[in-house]
Amino acid sequence: MNSPTPSSYQPPTAWVKWTVCAIAAIGFAFDIYELLMLPLILRPALSELVGAVPGTPEFEYWRGILFFVPAMVGGVFGLLGGYLTDLWGRRRVLVFSILLYAFSAMASGFVTSVEWLLFFRCTTFIGVCVEFVAAVAWLAELFPDPKQRDAVLGYTQAFSSIGGLLITGANYLSLQYAESFPEIAGGHEAWRYTVISGVIPAIPLILIRPFLPESPMWAQKKAQGTLQRPSIAELFAPKLRRTTVITTLMFACSYGAAFGALQQMPSIVPNLPEVKAATADMPVPQRKQTEQKIAAEVNGYQEMGGLIGRFLLASLALVIVSRRWLLRIFQWPGLIVVPLVFFYPARDNLELLKWGIFLAGLLTVAQFSFWGNYLPRVFPLHLRGTGESFAANIGGRMVGTSFAAVTAYLTTLLPSGSTAVAAAMVALFVYAVGSILSFWLPEPPVEGDLDEA
């Protein structure tokens, strides 16, 4: 691949750079905001919409469906979105994706059946899956200097974990002040206000959209007629086959750890002995609300760990040349730490669990930022959106998030019915597979990784 030259690349102004980074950061934050919303609202939503009680086959069925189906739909349409990102441009697809999941979030708050909730979770996932790919490609091409690009991608993606903190806070505020908000569907259910809050990112986007630039590199090649047409089949040509396969499988392992283990915490916390003892004498509505508040507090520790992990990854990416070893700094300790957190404190020690999930979040969530830094360097410009989308959406969103359904299924098979044990088994498996695959992860080219092959 050839490095862009001054004649082929027009650097953006400082104002444009800051604007682009701000919009991308908002998008990354609300990607995770939307993805982490379901574990927080699942129990109350199913209780209201279908009357399902946690631990029953009906509850586990719908839990699996709501985690699995949106991920499958999002993965398929996300791949299409990545293709369109290469075909139509980064900015247009990015803006559409954010508006789609903002609208879907608003609509989700007014559903009256679990089927409609499932539908809008699917459209939310489509927007999230497309946004990540378009934003990463957009940033990478606006900042061609390797050090600057790695810093921008790393630190803007750190806002994903701020999105995790924001959804934890929004859920807490919804629980605290639900009775003060306008009535929805005949009541003041906190989960409805939580999902509606996802409309927030559309507001600054609508105001700033007219000033956003397209990727100068993509736009120039498009105008000159030299931009090759994207092709999914080309991802499996000899030159890119290994990169496509390994990144897809490893992305799946990263997401498998998050959704198969970390995001099961709201279902695990209410079963802890301390929580059961603290809520034993409460009436049912108060008990459920208290359980949700404690789960939100534990989730806050996880998100804070993830935030620190992302910033740590962004800093280390500037000084560690080998991408394999950069990933292993987080991956190999996680192989030991994450399963142990779920085997032990997640079953009987609330205070230790808080710090354990903090560390598990740090080691797991940092890997998501790694992929955002790595993928733009290993696919050529005309395939960047398509290649990123295949790894992120087929691997991460479809295969990886499906491990949430695996955990739910394993829970029903275990004699103890322990979600914590099932999550520990899933975490051990995906971390082991990812660690083994890291030996075949291609190192990206050092120079000239932003232009055509």
Secondary structure, DSSP 4 states (H G I P E B T S, - for coil): -PPP-GGG--PPPHHHHHHHHHHHHHHHHHHHHHHTHHHHHHHHHHHHHT-PPTTSHHHHHHHHHHHHHHHHHHHHHHHHHHHHHHHH-HHHHHHHHHHHHHHHHHHHTT--SHHHHHHHHHHHHHHHHHHHHHHHHHHHHH--SHHHHHHHHHHHHTHHHHHHHHHHHHHHHHHHHGGGSPPBTTB--HHHHHHHGGGTTHHHHHHHGGGPPPPHHHHHHHHHT-PPPP-TGGGGSTTTHHHHHHHHHHHHHHHHHHHHTGGGHHHHGGGSHHHHHHHTTS-HHHHHHHHHHHHHHHHHHHHHHHHHHHHHHHHHTTT---HHHHHHHHHHHHHHHHHHHHHTHHHH-HHHHHHHHHHHHHHHHHHHHHHHHHGGGTS-GGGHHHHHHIIIIIIIIIIITTHHHHHHHHHHHSTT--HHHHHHHHHHHHHHHHHHHGGGPPPPPSS--SS--
